[in-house]
Amino acid sequence: MQARNFSAHGSFGGSNIDYREQYVISQVYECILVRVVLKLLKYDGNYIDYGTLGYPEKNINCPSGDANIENL
């Protein structure tokens, strides 16, 4: 919840900016947006999960963020 507030409200927390963490969070947001669009288009194949380290290819019905989950 705090990561969402951090990006949504544009507060960069003064001098404690962790750019690496912000980059990862932005990739997770991008992944969520891509998944939403694909689901709206009734896509039922694989996609590249940019929200997970290593960018694994996953089925659209597989949750994002856990590299250990097998494709459905």
N, C-alpha and C positions, 0 to 999 in steps of 0.2 A: 504494500500500500504506500509506503514512503517513497519507493522508487517511482511509482506513478505520479505522486504529488510533485516530486522533484522535477520531472520532465514536463508535466502538464502546466505547472505554474511558472516555469522558467527561473526558479530560484537556484542559483548555483552554489549556495552554501558558503559564500565568502572565499577564503583561500584554501579550503579543504576539497577542491575539485578533484575527483578521481576520474580522469578522462577515459581510462580503460573500462571502468565500470559503466560509465555513460555510453560508451560505444557498444558494449554488450547489451545493455538495456535497449538501445535503439535497434539493434538487430532482432531482439525479441519482439519489439513492437512491429517491426517490418514483417516478421514471420506471421504474427497474428493477423495483420492486415491481409497478407497474401492468402492465408488459409481461409479467411472470411470470404474474400472475393471468389476463390476457387469453389467453396461450398455453395455460394449463391449461384454460381454457374453450373452447379450439379456435377462438378468434377469428381471422379471417383478413383483416380490413379495415384501415382506417387508424386511427391514434391521434395525439394531440398529444404531441410530444416535449418535455416540460418540462425535459429535460436539455440542450437546445441553445438558444442565444440566439435569440430571435425566435419560439420555440415553433412550429416548423414541423409540419405534418401529414405523417406518414410511414406507410408500410405497416408492419405489425407485423413483417414479415420483414426490414426494413431496419435496419441497426445504428443505435443511438442515438448522439448526440454529434457527428455530422459533418453540418453544414448543407449541404454540397456533394453529398451522395449523393442520387441520384435514387431515386424510389420504384420498388420492384420490380414 
